[in-house]
Structure formats: C-alpha cells, structure tokens
Amino acid sequence: MSEDESAGMFDLDSKFMRTTLLIVTVLLIFAGPTYVPYVMNSILNINYVASVLVGLVLLIVGVVLMWFLVRKKIIV
C-alpha cells in the first residue's frame, strides 16, 4: 500500500474532512460544557459533579482539537 492510499479517509487536505473536523470542534466547545451536563443531570439522573466534569473534559478536548486545526493551518 502506498502512502497516498494509507491516508485515505483521514486526508486533512480534503474539504469534507476539514469541514467535519470544524463542526466536531465547535460542537465539543459549545455543546460539551452546556447541553451534555444538562442531559446527563436532568434526563439521565447522573450526579451533578460527574456531569460537569464530563462537560469540562469535552471542552478541553474541543480546545485541543481547535489548537490542532489552527496549528495545521486548517483554520486560518
């Protein structure tokens, strides 16, 4: 298998992959610390502290992914 074939679906130069990563990043940053803890606490009846910690982790993952996208110049 050549190097071009192994990149396949994770080709960061494709417009689809850049758009998908941007949408996932925005959802992690904005919905992660707001809607996910609400759903976990109110609907699923999970402990408030645990739901807030999960939201914080999602926020951190979103910020790290945003940093990666800016560093790779996918977001200019």
PDB file of N, CA, C and O in Angstrom:
ATOM      1  N   MET A   1       0.837  -1.161   0.000  1.00  0.00           N
ATOM      2  CA  MET A   1       0.000   0.000   0.000  1.00  0.00           C
ATOM      3  C   MET A   1       0.895   1.240   0.000  1.00  0.00           C
ATOM      4  O   MET A   1       1.839   1.326   0.785  1.00  0.00           O
ATOM      5  N   SER A   2       0.603   2.184  -0.867  1.00  0.00           N
ATOM      6  CA  SER A   2       1.423   3.385  -0.924  1.00  0.00           C
ATOM      7  C   SER A   2       0.998   4.359   0.167  1.00  0.00           C
ATOM      8  O   SER A   2      -0.009   4.152   0.844  1.00  0.00           O
ATOM      9  N   GLU A   3       1.764   5.401   0.323  1.00  0.00           N
ATOM     10  CA  GLU A   3       1.486   6.379   1.372  1.00  0.00           C
ATOM     11  C   GLU A   3       0.191   7.136   1.097  1.00  0.00           C
ATOM     12  O   GLU A   3      -0.527   7.496   2.030  1.00  0.00           O
ATOM     13  N   ASP A   4      -0.115   7.382  -0.185  1.00  0.00           N
ATOM     14  CA  ASP A   4      -1.344   8.082  -0.530  1.00  0.00           C
ATOM     15  C   ASP A   4      -2.580   7.251  -0.202  1.00  0.00           C
ATOM     16  O   ASP A   4      -3.592   7.796   0.238  1.00  0.00           O
ATOM     17  N   GLU A   5      -2.508   5.946  -0.409  1.00  0.00           N
ATOM     18  CA  GLU A   5      -3.639   5.082  -0.122  1.00  0.00           C
ATOM     19  C   GLU A   5      -3.869   4.918   1.371  1.00  0.00           C
ATOM     20  O   GLU A   5      -5.013   4.771   1.803  1.00  0.00           O
ATOM     21  N   SER A   6      -2.811   4.940   2.165  1.00  0.00           N
ATOM     22  CA  SER A   6      -2.967   4.757   3.601  1.00  0.00           C
ATOM     23  C   SER A   6      -3.586   5.990   4.260  1.00  0.00           C
ATOM     24  O   SER A   6      -4.235   5.863   5.299  1.00  0.00           O
ATOM     25  N   ALA A   7      -3.401   7.179   3.683  1.00  0.00           N
ATOM     26  CA  ALA A   7      -4.011   8.390   4.238  1.00  0.00           C
ATOM     27  C   ALA A   7      -5.528   8.309   4.108  1.00  0.00           C
ATOM     28  O   ALA A   7      -6.252   8.654   5.042  1.00  0.00           O
ATOM     29  N   GLY A   8      -5.999   7.863   2.973  1.00  0.00           N
ATOM     30  CA  GLY A   8      -7.396   7.576   2.702  1.00  0.00           C
ATOM     31  C   GLY A   8      -8.392   8.523   3.305  1.00  0.00           C
ATOM     32  O   GLY A   8      -8.512   9.669   2.872  1.00  0.00           O
ATOM     33  N   MET A   9      -9.114   8.052   4.310  1.00  0.00           N
ATOM     34  CA  MET A   9     -10.212   8.796   4.869  1.00  0.00           C
ATOM     35  C   MET A   9      -9.740   9.972   5.733  1.00  0.00           C
ATOM     36  O   MET A   9     -10.494  10.928   5.916  1.00  0.00           O
ATOM     37  N   PHE A  10      -8.545   9.928   6.254  1.00  0.00           N
ATOM     38  CA  PHE A  10      -8.070  10.972   7.159  1.00  0.00           C
ATOM     39  C   PHE A  10      -7.204  12.002   6.449  1.00  0.00           C
ATOM     40  O   PHE A  10      -6.266  12.538   7.038  1.00  0.00           O
ATOM     41  N   ASP A  11      -7.509  12.278   5.206  1.00  0.00           N
ATOM     42  CA  ASP A  11      -6.771  13.253   4.432  1.00  0.00           C
ATOM     43  C   ASP A  11      -7.216  14.653   4.866  1.00  0.00           C
ATOM     44  O   ASP A  11      -8.339  15.060   4.572  1.00  0.00           O
ATOM     45  N   LEU A  12      -6.357  15.381   5.553  1.00  0.00           N
ATOM     46  CA  LEU A  12      -6.717  16.693   6.071  1.00  0.00           C
ATOM     47  C   LEU A  12      -6.803  17.757   4.990  1.00  0.00           C
ATOM     48  O   LEU A  12      -7.237  18.878   5.256  1.00  0.00           O
ATOM     49  N   ASP A  13      -6.393  17.418   3.770  1.00  0.00           N
ATOM     50  CA  ASP A  13      -6.497  18.371   2.672  1.00  0.00           C
ATOM     51  C   ASP A  13      -7.868  18.343   2.017  1.00  0.00           C
ATOM     52  O   ASP A  13      -8.198  19.258   1.262  1.00  0.00           O
ATOM     53  N   SER A  14      -8.676  17.324   2.281  1.00  0.00           N
ATOM     54  CA  SER A  14      -9.993  17.261   1.656  1.00  0.00           C
ATOM     55  C   SER A  14     -10.941  18.246   2.350  1.00  0.00           C
ATOM     56  O   SER A  14     -10.884  18.447   3.564  1.00  0.00           O
ATOM     57  N   LYS A  15     -11.792  18.836   1.559  1.00  0.00           N
ATOM     58  CA  LYS A  15     -12.721  19.826   2.075  1.00  0.00           C
ATOM     59  C   LYS A  15     -13.731  19.193   3.041  1.00  0.00           C
ATOM     60  O   LYS A  15     -14.125  19.814   4.028  1.00  0.00           O
ATOM     61  N   PHE A  16     -14.146  17.954   2.750  1.00  0.00           N
ATOM     62  CA  PHE A  16     -15.093  17.258   3.613  1.00  0.00           C
ATOM     63  C   PHE A  16     -14.511  17.026   5.002  1.00  0.00           C
ATOM     64  O   PHE A  16     -15.190  17.244   6.005  1.00  0.00           O
ATOM     65  N   MET A  17     -13.261  16.585   5.063  1.00  0.00           N
ATOM     66  CA  MET A  17     -12.640  16.283   6.353  1.00  0.00           C
ATOM     67  C   MET A  17     -12.408  17.567   7.152  1.00  0.00           C
ATOM     68  O   MET A  17     -12.607  17.581   8.367  1.00  0.00           O
ATOM     69  N   ARG A  18     -11.993  18.629   6.491  1.00  0.00           N
ATOM     70  CA  ARG A  18     -11.794  19.900   7.207  1.00  0.00           C
ATOM     71  C   ARG A  18     -13.106  20.407   7.784  1.00  0.00           C
ATOM     72  O   ARG A  18     -13.156  20.866   8.925  1.00  0.00           O
ATOM     73  N   THR A  19     -14.173  20.323   6.985  1.00  0.00           N
ATOM     74  CA  THR A  19     -15.480  20.782   7.453  1.00  0.00           C
ATOM     75  C   THR A  19     -15.985  19.916   8.604  1.00  0.00           C
ATOM     76  O   THR A  19     -16.520  20.433   9.584  1.00  0.00           O
ATOM     77  N   THR A  20     -15.818  18.614   8.488  1.00  0.00           N
ATOM     78  CA  THR A  20     -16.249  17.703   9.552  1.00  0.00           C
ATOM     79  C   THR A  20     -15.504  17.972  10.850  1.00  0.00           C
ATOM     80  O   THR A  20     -16.116  18.027  11.917  1.00  0.00           O
ATOM     81  N   LEU A  21     -14.192  18.140  10.769  1.00  0.00           N
ATOM     82  CA  LEU A  21     -13.405  18.419  11.975  1.00  0.00           C
ATOM     83  C   LEU A  21     -13.803  19.754  12.600  1.00  0.00           C
ATOM     84  O   LEU A  21     -13.834  19.878  13.824  1.00  0.00           O
ATOM     85  N   LEU A  22     -14.105  20.747  11.776  1.00  0.00           N
ATOM     86  CA  LEU A  22     -14.518  22.041  12.306  1.00  0.00           C
ATOM     87  C   LEU A  22     -15.864  21.935  13.016  1.00  0.00           C
ATOM     88  O   LEU A  22     -16.044  22.521  14.083  1.00  0.00           O
ATOM     89  N   ILE A  23     -16.808  21.202  12.442  1.00  0.00           N
ATOM     90  CA  ILE A  23     -18.125  21.037  13.066  1.00  0.00           C
ATOM     91  C   ILE A  23     -18.004  20.268  14.386  1.00  0.00           C
ATOM     92  O   ILE A  23     -18.637  20.633  15.377  1.00  0.00           O
ATOM     93  N   VAL A  24     -17.197  19.211  14.399  1.00  0.00           N
ATOM     94  CA  VAL A  24     -16.990  18.441  15.639  1.00  0.00           C
ATOM     95  C   VAL A  24     -16.344  19.324  16.709  1.00  0.00           C
ATOM     96  O   VAL A  24     -16.723  19.266  17.879  1.00  0.00           O
ATOM     97  N   THR A  25     -15.375  20.136  16.307  1.00  0.00           N
ATOM     98  CA  THR A  25     -14.713  21.026  17.258  1.00  0.00           C
ATOM     99  C   THR A  25     -15.690  22.019  17.863  1.00  0.00           C
ATOM    100  O   THR A  25     -15.700  22.221  19.077  1.00  0.00           O
ATOM    101  N   VAL A  26     -16.508  22.635  17.031  1.00  0.00           N
ATOM    102  CA  VAL A  26     -17.473  23.624  17.523  1.00  0.00           C
ATOM    103  C   VAL A  26     -18.497  22.958  18.442  1.00  0.00           C
ATOM    104  O   VAL A  26     -18.871  23.529  19.467  1.00  0.00           O
ATOM    105  N   LEU A  27     -18.950  21.763  18.087  1.00  0.00           N
ATOM    106  CA  LEU A  27     -19.895  21.060  18.954  1.00  0.00           C
ATOM    107  C   LEU A  27     -19.270  20.705  20.299  1.00  0.00           C
ATOM    108  O   LEU A  27     -19.924  20.811  21.337  1.00  0.00           O
ATOM    109  N   LEU A  28     -18.008  20.283  20.285  1.00  0.00           N
ATOM    110  CA  LEU A  28     -17.340  19.950  21.552  1.00  0.00           C
ATOM    111  C   LEU A  28     -17.160  21.186  22.422  1.00  0.00           C
ATOM    112  O   LEU A  28     -17.333  21.119  23.639  1.00  0.00           O
ATOM    113  N   ILE A  29     -16.816  22.307  21.811  1.00  0.00           N
ATOM    114  CA  ILE A  29     -16.550  23.520  22.596  1.00  0.00           C
ATOM    115  C   ILE A  29     -17.843  24.121  23.140  1.00  0.00           C
ATOM    116  O   ILE A  29     -17.891  24.530  24.300  1.00  0.00           O
ATOM    117  N   PHE A  30     -18.886  24.178  22.322  1.00  0.00           N
ATOM    118  CA  PHE A  30     -20.098  24.864  22.759  1.00  0.00           C
ATOM    119  C   PHE A  30     -21.130  23.940  23.391  1.00  0.00           C
ATOM    120  O   PHE A  30     -21.720  24.294  24.411  1.00  0.00           O
ATOM    121  N   ALA A  31     -21.361  22.776  22.818  1.00  0.00           N
ATOM    122  CA  ALA A  31     -22.379  21.881  23.368  1.00  0.00           C
ATOM    123  C   ALA A  31     -21.825  21.027  24.495  1.00  0.00           C
ATOM    124  O   ALA A  31     -22.577  20.597  25.370  1.00  0.00           O
ATOM    125  N   GLY A  32     -20.522  20.776  24.489  1.00  0.00           N
ATOM    126  CA  GLY A  32     -19.915  19.934  25.517  1.00  0.00           C
ATOM    127  C   GLY A  32     -20.155  20.423  26.927  1.00  0.00           C
ATOM    128  O   GLY A  32     -20.680  19.669  27.747  1.00  0.00           O
ATOM    129  N   PRO A  33     -19.791  21.662  27.245  1.00  0.00           N
ATOM    130  CA  PRO A  33     -19.966  22.107  28.627  1.00  0.00           C
ATOM    131  C   PRO A  33     -21.368  22.630  28.956  1.00  0.00           C
ATOM    132  O   PRO A  33     -21.621  22.989  30.107  1.00  0.00           O
ATOM    133  N   THR A  34     -22.283  22.685  27.989  1.00  0.00           N
ATOM    134  CA  THR A  34     -23.617  23.215  28.277  1.00  0.00           C
ATOM    135  C   THR A  34     -24.685  22.131  28.220  1.00  0.00           C
ATOM    136  O   THR A  34     -25.294  21.808  29.240  1.00  0.00           O
ATOM    137  N   TYR A  35     -24.914  21.577  27.060  1.00  0.00           N
ATOM    138  CA  TYR A  35     -26.030  20.651  26.883  1.00  0.00           C
ATOM    139  C   TYR A  35     -25.748  19.257  27.420  1.00  0.00           C
ATOM    140  O   TYR A  35     -26.654  18.602  27.935  1.00  0.00           O
ATOM    141  N   VAL A  36     -24.523  18.798  27.311  1.00  0.00           N
ATOM    142  CA  VAL A  36     -24.202  17.441  27.782  1.00  0.00           C
ATOM    143  C   VAL A  36     -24.394  17.317  29.296  1.00  0.00           C
ATOM    144  O   VAL A  36     -25.025  16.356  29.735  1.00  0.00           O
ATOM    145  N   PRO A  37     -23.880  18.241  30.112  1.00  0.00           N
ATOM    146  CA  PRO A  37     -24.154  18.125  31.566  1.00  0.00           C
ATOM    147  C   PRO A  37     -25.641  18.249  31.903  1.00  0.00           C
ATOM    148  O   PRO A  37     -26.128  17.593  32.824  1.00  0.00           O
ATOM    149  N   TYR A  38     -26.360  19.088  31.158  1.00  0.00           N
ATOM    150  CA  TYR A  38     -27.795  19.216  31.404  1.00  0.00           C
ATOM    151  C   TYR A  38     -28.511  17.894  31.145  1.00  0.00           C
ATOM    152  O   TYR A  38     -29.317  17.446  31.960  1.00  0.00           O
ATOM    153  N   VAL A  39     -28.210  17.270  29.997  1.00  0.00           N
ATOM    154  CA  VAL A  39     -28.848  15.998  29.660  1.00  0.00           C
ATOM    155  C   VAL A  39     -28.450  14.918  30.650  1.00  0.00           C
ATOM    156  O   VAL A  39     -29.288  14.122  31.073  1.00  0.00           O
ATOM    157  N   MET A  40     -27.176  14.883  31.022  1.00  0.00           N
ATOM    158  CA  MET A  40     -26.711  13.867  31.960  1.00  0.00           C
ATOM    159  C   MET A  40     -27.350  14.033  33.332  1.00  0.00           C
ATOM    160  O   MET A  40     -27.705  13.047  33.978  1.00  0.00           O
ATOM    161  N   ASN A  41     -27.497  15.273  33.777  1.00  0.00           N
ATOM    162  CA  ASN A  41     -28.026  15.524  35.116  1.00  0.00           C
ATOM    163  C   ASN A  41     -29.549  15.424  35.147  1.00  0.00           C
ATOM    164  O   ASN A  41     -30.103  14.751  36.017  1.00  0.00           O
ATOM    165  N   SER A  42     -30.216  16.067  34.235  1.00  0.00           N
ATOM    166  CA  SER A  42     -31.676  16.148  34.292  1.00  0.00           C
ATOM    167  C   SER A  42     -32.370  14.911  33.747  1.00  0.00           C
ATOM    168  O   SER A  42     -33.303  14.398  34.365  1.00  0.00           O
ATOM    169  N   ILE A  43     -31.924  14.432  32.601  1.00  0.00           N
ATOM    170  CA  ILE A  43     -32.633  13.343  31.942  1.00  0.00           C
ATOM    171  C   ILE A  43     -32.115  11.983  32.392  1.00  0.00           C
ATOM    172  O   ILE A  43     -32.904  11.083  32.680  1.00  0.00           O
ATOM    173  N   LEU A  44     -30.794  11.826  32.454  1.00  0.00           N
ATOM    174  CA  LEU A  44     -30.215  10.528  32.809  1.00  0.00           C
ATOM    175  C   LEU A  44     -30.017  10.348  34.313  1.00  0.00           C
ATOM    176  O   LEU A  44     -29.654   9.260  34.760  1.00  0.00           O
ATOM    177  N   ASN A  45     -30.251  11.402  35.099  1.00  0.00           N
ATOM    178  CA  ASN A  45     -30.133  11.381  36.561  1.00  0.00           C
ATOM    179  C   ASN A  45     -28.752  10.944  37.050  1.00  0.00           C
ATOM    180  O   ASN A  45     -28.626  10.166  37.995  1.00  0.00           O
ATOM    181  N   ILE A  46     -27.729  11.461  36.387  1.00  0.00           N
ATOM    182  CA  ILE A  46     -26.354  11.221  36.811  1.00  0.00           C
ATOM    183  C   ILE A  46     -25.949  12.357  37.746  1.00  0.00           C
ATOM    184  O   ILE A  46     -26.447  13.476  37.615  1.00  0.00           O
ATOM    185  N   ASN A  47     -25.062  12.081  38.675  1.00  0.00           N
ATOM    186  CA  ASN A  47     -24.597  13.056  39.652  1.00  0.00           C
ATOM    187  C   ASN A  47     -24.169  14.357  38.964  1.00  0.00           C
ATOM    188  O   ASN A  47     -23.554  14.334  37.898  1.00  0.00           O
ATOM    189  N   TYR A  48     -24.505  15.492  39.594  1.00  0.00           N
ATOM    190  CA  TYR A  48     -24.207  16.802  39.023  1.00  0.00           C
ATOM    191  C   TYR A  48     -22.708  16.998  38.807  1.00  0.00           C
ATOM    192  O   TYR A  48     -22.296  17.476  37.750  1.00  0.00           O
ATOM    193  N   VAL A  49     -21.903  16.639  39.778  1.00  0.00           N
ATOM    194  CA  VAL A  49     -20.455  16.841  39.677  1.00  0.00           C
ATOM    195  C   VAL A  49     -19.881  16.008  38.530  1.00  0.00           C
ATOM    196  O   VAL A  49     -19.030  16.489  37.782  1.00  0.00           O
ATOM    197  N   ALA A  50     -20.334  14.780  38.389  1.00  0.00           N
ATOM    198  CA  ALA A  50     -19.851  13.923  37.309  1.00  0.00           C
ATOM    199  C   ALA A  50     -20.239  14.497  35.954  1.00  0.00           C
ATOM    200  O   ALA A  50     -19.441  14.465  35.017  1.00  0.00           O
ATOM    201  N   SER A  51     -21.449  15.018  35.839  1.00  0.00           N
ATOM    202  CA  SER A  51     -21.878  15.576  34.562  1.00  0.00           C
ATOM    203  C   SER A  51     -21.102  16.843  34.215  1.00  0.00           C
ATOM    204  O   SER A  51     -20.792  17.074  33.046  1.00  0.00           O
ATOM    205  N   VAL A  52     -20.787  17.661  35.208  1.00  0.00           N
ATOM    206  CA  VAL A  52     -19.996  18.866  34.961  1.00  0.00           C
ATOM    207  C   VAL A  52     -18.560  18.493  34.584  1.00  0.00           C
ATOM    208  O   VAL A  52     -17.964  19.132  33.718  1.00  0.00           O
ATOM    209  N   LEU A  53     -18.010  17.479  35.219  1.00  0.00           N
ATOM    210  CA  LEU A  53     -16.663  17.028  34.865  1.00  0.00           C
ATOM    211  C   LEU A  53     -16.602  16.494  33.437  1.00  0.00           C
ATOM    212  O   LEU A  53     -15.630  16.744  32.724  1.00  0.00           O
ATOM    213  N   VAL A  54     -17.623  15.765  33.016  1.00  0.00           N
ATOM    214  CA  VAL A  54     -17.681  15.287  31.634  1.00  0.00           C
ATOM    215  C   VAL A  54     -17.755  16.472  30.675  1.00  0.00           C
ATOM    216  O   VAL A  54     -17.096  16.468  29.635  1.00  0.00           O
ATOM    217  N   GLY A  55     -18.543  17.474  31.015  1.00  0.00           N
ATOM    218  CA  GLY A  55     -18.617  18.687  30.185  1.00  0.00           C
ATOM    219  C   GLY A  55     -17.287  19.401  30.109  1.00  0.00           C
ATOM    220  O   GLY A  55     -16.909  19.896  29.047  1.00  0.00           O
ATOM    221  N   LEU A  56     -16.574  19.460  31.214  1.00  0.00           N
ATOM    222  CA  LEU A  56     -15.252  20.092  31.226  1.00  0.00           C
ATOM    223  C   LEU A  56     -14.257  19.322  30.357  1.00  0.00           C
ATOM    224  O   LEU A  56     -13.455  19.921  29.640  1.00  0.00           O
ATOM    225  N   VAL A  57     -14.314  18.003  30.427  1.00  0.00           N
ATOM    226  CA  VAL A  57     -13.433  17.178  29.594  1.00  0.00           C
ATOM    227  C   VAL A  57     -13.744  17.401  28.113  1.00  0.00           C
ATOM    228  O   VAL A  57     -12.827  17.500  27.298  1.00  0.00           O
ATOM    229  N   LEU A  58     -15.023  17.478  27.761  1.00  0.00           N
ATOM    230  CA  LEU A  58     -15.395  17.727  26.367  1.00  0.00           C
ATOM    231  C   LEU A  58     -14.919  19.097  25.900  1.00  0.00           C
ATOM    232  O   LEU A  58     -14.491  19.251  24.756  1.00  0.00           O
ATOM    233  N   LEU A  59     -14.994  20.095  26.785  1.00  0.00           N
ATOM    234  CA  LEU A  59     -14.487  21.423  26.451  1.00  0.00           C
ATOM    235  C   LEU A  59     -12.982  21.380  26.194  1.00  0.00           C
ATOM    236  O   LEU A  59     -12.500  21.967  25.225  1.00  0.00           O
ATOM    237  N   ILE A  60     -12.252  20.698  27.043  1.00  0.00           N
ATOM    238  CA  ILE A  60     -10.798  20.599  26.878  1.00  0.00           C
ATOM    239  C   ILE A  60     -10.452  19.872  25.583  1.00  0.00           C
ATOM    240  O   ILE A  60      -9.542  20.286  24.865  1.00  0.00           O
ATOM    241  N   VAL A  61     -11.166  18.796  25.279  1.00  0.00           N
ATOM    242  CA  VAL A  61     -10.926  18.074  24.025  1.00  0.00           C
ATOM    243  C   VAL A  61     -11.212  18.983  22.832  1.00  0.00           C
ATOM    244  O   VAL A  61     -10.466  18.963  21.853  1.00  0.00           O
ATOM    245  N   GLY A  62     -12.272  19.774  22.896  1.00  0.00           N
ATOM    246  CA  GLY A  62     -12.595  20.705  21.819  1.00  0.00           C
ATOM    247  C   GLY A  62     -11.538  21.770  21.630  1.00  0.00           C
ATOM    248  O   GLY A  62     -11.191  22.106  20.498  1.00  0.00           O
ATOM    249  N   VAL A  63     -11.022  22.307  22.721  1.00  0.00           N
ATOM    250  CA  VAL A  63      -9.980  23.334  22.629  1.00  0.00           C
ATOM    251  C   VAL A  63      -8.688  22.746  22.076  1.00  0.00           C
ATOM    252  O   VAL A  63      -8.008  23.387  21.275  1.00  0.00           O
ATOM    253  N   VAL A  64      -8.344  21.533  22.496  1.00  0.00           N
ATOM    254  CA  VAL A  64      -7.137  20.878  21.967  1.00  0.00           C
ATOM    255  C   VAL A  64      -7.299  20.598  20.472  1.00  0.00           C
ATOM    256  O   VAL A  64      -6.358  20.786  19.701  1.00  0.00           O
ATOM    257  N   LEU A  65      -8.474  20.154  20.062  1.00  0.00           N
ATOM    258  CA  LEU A  65      -8.721  19.919  18.641  1.00  0.00           C
ATOM    259  C   LEU A  65      -8.670  21.226  17.853  1.00  0.00           C
ATOM    260  O   LEU A  65      -8.158  21.249  16.734  1.00  0.00           O
ATOM    261  N   MET A  66      -9.188  22.302  18.415  1.00  0.00           N
ATOM    262  CA  MET A  66      -9.108  23.612  17.760  1.00  0.00           C
ATOM    263  C   MET A  66      -7.657  24.050  17.632  1.00  0.00           C
ATOM    264  O   MET A  66      -7.259  24.575  16.592  1.00  0.00           O
ATOM    265  N   TRP A  67      -6.869  23.841  18.668  1.00  0.00           N
ATOM    266  CA  TRP A  67      -5.450  24.182  18.623  1.00  0.00           C
ATOM    267  C   TRP A  67      -4.754  23.392  17.517  1.00  0.00           C
ATOM    268  O   TRP A  67      -3.931  23.939  16.783  1.00  0.00           O
ATOM    269  N   PHE A  68      -5.086  22.097  17.399  1.00  0.00           N
ATOM    270  CA  PHE A  68      -4.513  21.258  16.350  1.00  0.00           C
ATOM    271  C   PHE A  68      -4.888  21.783  14.971  1.00  0.00           C
ATOM    272  O   PHE A  68      -4.038  21.846  14.083  1.00  0.00           O
ATOM    273  N   LEU A  69      -6.154  22.162  14.780  1.00  0.00           N
ATOM    274  CA  LEU A  69      -6.595  22.649  13.477  1.00  0.00           C
ATOM    275  C   LEU A  69      -5.942  23.974  13.115  1.00  0.00           C
ATOM    276  O   LEU A  69      -5.610  24.202  11.951  1.00  0.00           O
ATOM    277  N   VAL A  70      -5.755  24.839  14.083  1.00  0.00           N
ATOM    278  CA  VAL A  70      -5.079  26.113  13.819  1.00  0.00           C
ATOM    279  C   VAL A  70      -3.601  25.876  13.536  1.00  0.00           C
ATOM    280  O   VAL A  70      -3.025  26.506  12.649  1.00  0.00           O
ATOM    281  N   ARG A  71      -2.999  24.984  14.278  1.00  0.00           N
ATOM    282  CA  ARG A  71      -1.566  24.702  14.087  1.00  0.00           C
ATOM    283  C   ARG A  71      -1.279  24.092  12.724  1.00  0.00           C
ATOM    284  O   ARG A  71      -0.260  24.402  12.107  1.00  0.00           O
ATOM    285  N   LYS A  72      -2.180  23.217  12.242  1.00  0.00           N
ATOM    286  CA  LYS A  72      -2.021  22.586  10.934  1.00  0.00           C
ATOM    287  C   LYS A  72      -2.505  23.493   9.798  1.00  0.00           C
ATOM    288  O   LYS A  72      -2.506  23.094   8.634  1.00  0.00           O
ATOM    289  N   LYS A  73      -2.918  24.718  10.148  1.00  0.00           N
ATOM    290  CA  LYS A  73      -3.400  25.714   9.197  1.00  0.00           C
ATOM    291  C   LYS A  73      -4.638  25.241   8.428  1.00  0.00           C
ATOM    292  O   LYS A  73      -4.825  25.597   7.265  1.00  0.00           O
ATOM    293  N   ILE A  74      -5.474  24.443   9.081  1.00  0.00           N
ATOM    294  CA  ILE A  74      -6.750  24.051   8.508  1.00  0.00           C
ATOM    295  C   ILE A  74      -7.745  25.173   8.741  1.00  0.00           C
ATOM    296  O   ILE A  74      -8.599  25.440   7.896  1.00  0.00           O
ATOM    297  N   ILE A  75      -7.634  25.826   9.882  1.00  0.00           N
ATOM    298  CA  ILE A  75      -8.395  27.025  10.184  1.00  0.00           C
ATOM    299  C   ILE A  75      -7.419  28.189  10.121  1.00  0.00           C
ATOM    300  O   ILE A  75      -6.396  28.198  10.805  1.00  0.00           O
ATOM    301  N   VAL A  76      -7.747  29.153   9.307  1.00  0.00           N
ATOM    302  CA  VAL A  76      -6.814  30.286   9.140  1.00  0.00           C
ATOM    303  C   VAL A  76      -7.376  31.502   9.831  1.00  0.00           C
ATOM    304  O   VAL A  76      -6.754  32.564   9.815  1.00  0.00           O
TER     305      VAL A  76
END
